[in-house]
Amino acid sequence: MTASALRGSAERQRCPIKIDEGVCGLASARFTPDGRHAITCCQFNIRLTVWNLLGGKHHYIDNPKHSEKGLDFDPDGSFMAVIHRKNFKDAVKLYSCRTWDVVNTWEVPSMDLADLKFSPNGRFICAWDNPLQYNLFVYSAPKGDLLLKYCAYEDALAIKTVAWSPNSMFLAVGSYDQRVRLINYLTWKPMCEYGHLASCAPLSTSSCTVYRETMHADEDISQYVVNEGPFVPHEVAPDPEKPNPKLGIGLMRWSTDSEYLATRNDNQPNCVYIWVTKTLSLVCILNQLLPVRSLEWNNTKPQLLVVTENARLFSWTALGAACVTIPTEGFRASSIVMNPTRDSLLLLDRAQAVACFNADERDE
């Protein structure tokens, strides 16, 4: 692996830096929030290495539990939380990103801890068990006081996705039972459940708007039409012979203002559900012709963007939904990368990237 860093403010010269994990091999790599360090994990999770890209010594962190997950930074990049496992017990270690020394350590009463996330305000850390055991934990940061231990049900596949709201007031927990449970930070108790539709119970569209993607027979153009009457989403039966079944809440995204939550139920892959936080209710369903691959909220306004691995970009706001054709031959958008501060984005497929701008934003 190689990386580049600017050394010397006068010369502004890019110097390649070689990162080598030796015979163990490289399992994963990422940058720290300040961009001055790279963190790599070698095969078999023997250690994490923190590389200083501006020169200086590097640091070792032994025996992380995971290589690509189980690690997160607080919003201002002061602390890094890492899951460790020793003597069949899981623990969270908190490291200072200035010295890379251990600041705090606490054990987690889990069966097999899967991942963790800092809250956007940096005050809390949530951690959860693997899909075979429903255990959710919330700790204060950096003290490590246990604030919540939650189990919604037993003897079934458990947690699949977890997402903090940007204001840190809500924790959304998506499960294999096709429900999202919303936990508030005042009582640390579930305040509601968002149930996704079963095919045996058609939805009356009087409670929300359903937009169906349609395509003209003689033109390669998509458009949304408002569904009239009861709506039954298309469901895909999970294959019992394959691991990681396509079942339950596999994708969740909060709007920047925390007013909306968009979800995808993996056994209804063509549908995006949009929920309103203020009323804790379903406001809209986007029913696509193809499975939803990625969805993201605009960081400058409450606008949801969706791609389905074709030459379309779909958008939704409270005023309505729209389809936009991507004018690049052979392009099949599979993921979205939003600009954190401007009204622009990148669309990615397997080999290309397309930059999209709001017309007013581009003129600036």
N, C-alpha and C positions, 0 to 999 in steps of 0.2 A: 504494500500500500504506500502511496506517496501523497503528500499534502503540500500546499503552498502557503507561505506567510510573508508579510511585508516586514523586512528587517531594515531599520534605519529610516527615519522620517525624511532625511535629505535625499537619499538615493532612491527611495521608493522602488526598490528592486525586489522582484519575487524570487525567493530562494526555495527550491524544492527540498522537502524534508522527507526522508525515507523512514517509514515505520515498519519494523520487522519484529514479528512475534516468535521467530525462530522455528524450531522443528514442530512445535505444537500447532502452528497454523493460526490463521485469523478467523474468528467466528463472527465478529461484528465490530462496527466502528461508528462513532458519532462525535459531533462537536459539542463543547460546553456552551452555555448561553452567551458567554462573553466572546466566543470565537477564538480565544487564545490557546485553548487546549483541545486535544482530541483524546477520546477515551476508547480504547480497544479492549476486546475480550478474546482470549485465545480459546482454541478448541478445548472441550471437556470442562469448560468453566473453571479453569485452574486459577486465573487471576484476571483482574482488570488493570490496565496500565494507563495512567494519565500522562500524556505527552505534552510538554510545553512547546508550542509552535514558535515561540519567540526566543528560544534558547533556554538554557538552564536544565536542571535535572528533571527526571520524570519520577512518578510515584507509582507504587504497586498497592493494589487492594486485593487481598487473597480471598479465594473461595466465594465468589458471588454465586447465587443459586441459578440465575439465568444469564444468558448471553445477550439477548436482544430486548428483553423486558425486565421487570423487577428493578428498574432504576428510573428515577425522576428527579428533576430540579425544581426548587421553589421559583416563583416568578422573577425575583430579582437576581437569581443566580448565586445566592449566598450559601445555600445548602444543597447537598445531593443525598437522596435517600436510596439505599440499596438493600435488597433482600438477601440474607445469608441463611444457610441451613447447616447446622452442626449437631451431631448426636440426635438426629431425627427430630430436631426442633427448629422452627423458623424464627428468625429475628430480623428486625429492621435496624440498620445502622445509619446514623446521620453523620455526614462528613462536611467539614468546612471546605468551601470551594476556594478559599484563600490559601490555606495551609495543607489541605487534604488530610487533616487529622480527624479522628473520630470524635464527634461532639457528644453523641448520646447513642445508647443501644437499648432496645427493649425486645423481649420475646413476644411473639404473637401466638395465641392459643388456636392455631389452625391445624388442619390435617396436611395440607400441601399448598402453601401460599403461591398464588399464580402471578399477581401483579400489584402495583400500588400507584397512586397518583396524588400529587400535591393539589390542594385547592388553589384557585386563581389568586386568592389573597395571601397565600402562604401560611395560613394559620392552622390548617388541618392536613392530615394525610389519611387517605382511605386505602385499605388493602383488602383483598378478597381471595377466597380459596379457589381451587380448581373446580371444573364443572361438576365433579362428582359429589361435592359437599357445599351446601349453601351456607357460607359464612362471610359476612361483611363486617369489617372493623374500621372505625374512625378514631384517629389519635390526634391529640394536639401537637403542634410543632412549635418549637423544637423539644418540648418537655417529654412528649411521648405518653401523656395521660390518656387512658382509654375512655373515649366519649360514647362509643356505640359498639355493641356487638349484636348483629341482626341476622336472623334466619327466617326467611319467609315460608319455607316448606322443607320437607325431608323426603328422602328416598326417590329422588328424581333428578334429572339434569338441572343444574342450578344457574349460577350467574354467567352471563355471556359478555355483556358490555357494561361499562360504568362511565358516567360523564358528569363532571361538576358544571353547574351553571356559571357563566362568567362573573356574576356578582357573588358567588360562593354561598348563596342562600339555599340552594337546592342541590341534592345529589340524586341523579337519575340512575336507576339500576335496571338494566334490561336482562331478562332471564329467558331460559329455554321454554318456559310455560307461555310464551308469547305475550307477556305483560311487562310494562315499565312501572316500577314503584318509585314514587317521588318522596324523598326524605328531606325534611326541612332542618335547618341548622339550629333553630331555637329549642326544639324539644328532642331532636334526633329520633323522631318517630315518623313512620310513613304517613303522609297526608292524603295520598290518593293512589289509585292504580289506573294506568292507561291500558285497557284491554284491546287487543287487536282482533279483528273480526274473524269468526269461523265461517266456513262456507255454508253451514247449516242455518246461519242467522243473517239474512240480508239486511243491509243498512238502509234505513229510511233517510233519504238525502235532505229532509227538512231540517236536520240538525247540523249539517255541514255541507259544503260544496264539494262535489266530485268532478274533477276535470279528467276526461278521457282523451288520450292521444289518439288521433286518427290520421290516416294518410290518404291522400288523393290517389285514385286508381291510375290516372294517366300522368301524374307528376310525382317526382320524388320530393314531396313537400309534406311536412307534418303540421298539424294544428291541434289545439285543444278544443273540445266541445264540452259543455256542461251536461253531465249525466242527468237524465230525468227518470224518476221512479226509483225503486229499490236497486241497490248495487251489491253485487256479489264479487269479491276479488278472486282472481285466479290463484289457486293454491298448487304448490308442488309437493308431492309426497316425498319425505326424506327416505333415502336408501338405507335400510337397517344393516346392510353389509359393509357400509363405509363409515370410517371414523368422522368425527366433527360433523354431525348431521346438519343439513340446511334447515334449521328449525330455530325459532325464537328470534329475539331482537339482536340483530347483528350489526346494526349501524344506528348511531344517535348523534345528533348535532344540535347544540343550542345556538340561538341567535345571539348576536353580540350584546343586545340589551336584555337578554334572559327572558324576553316576552314569549318566545316560541321555542318549541322543541320538535325537531323533525326526526322521524324514526323509520326504519325499514325492518319488517318482519321477514326473516330469511325464507320461510316457506310461502311467502307472498312477495316474491322478489320484484315484481313489477309495480308495486305500490309504495308511495311515500305518504306517511301520515304526519300531519302538522297539528300540533296541540298548542292551545293558548294557556299560558301560565296563570293569567289573571282570573280566568273562569275555570281552569282545570278541565277543559273540554276540548273535543276534537273539532277543528274549524275547517279542515280541508283534507282531501285525499287526491294525490296525483296518480293516475293510473296509466302507466307507460306500456308501449307495445313490446319493449325489451326489458330485461332485468336491469335494475338500477345498480350501477357500478360505483358511483361516488356522488356525494352531496355535500355542499358547503354553504355557509351563510356569508353574505357580503359583510365585510368588517366595517363598512361605513354607513350601512342602512339595513333595515330588516328585509332582505331579499334573499330567497333560497335559490341556489343553482344546482342543477341535477344533470348528470350525463349517464348514458346507457350504452356506451361503446358503439356509437354510430356518429354520423356527421351532424349531430344536433346538440344544441345547448338549450336546456329548459330552465325557465325561471318562474318564481312565484313571489308575489307580494300580496298584501291585504287587498289590493285593488284588482287582482286577477292573475292569470297565468299566461305564459307566452312560450313559443318555440322559435329558436333562431337557427338557421342553417349555417354551418361552419364552411366558409368558402375555400377549402383546401382539399384537393383531390386525394382520395384514398385515406383521409384522416378518420380515425375512429376514437373519439374521446373516451378515455377510461378513468381518468382522475382529474381533479381540480386542485389547483394551488392558488389560494387567494393572496392578494397583496394586503399586508397587515394595516396599511395606513391610507391606501388610495383605492379608488373605485376601478380596479383592474384585476386581471387574473391570468393564469396560465392554464391551458388545457393540454393534457398529455395523452399520447397513445404509446404504443410499443416502441416507436422509433422517432417520433416528432413531437414538437411543442408548438402551440399556437398562442400568441399573446392577444388578449381581448381587452379593449378599453371602452369606457363610456365616452361618447363623442365629446362632451364638454371637458372631461378629464384629460383627454388626449391633446386638446388644444392648449391646455395649460402647460 
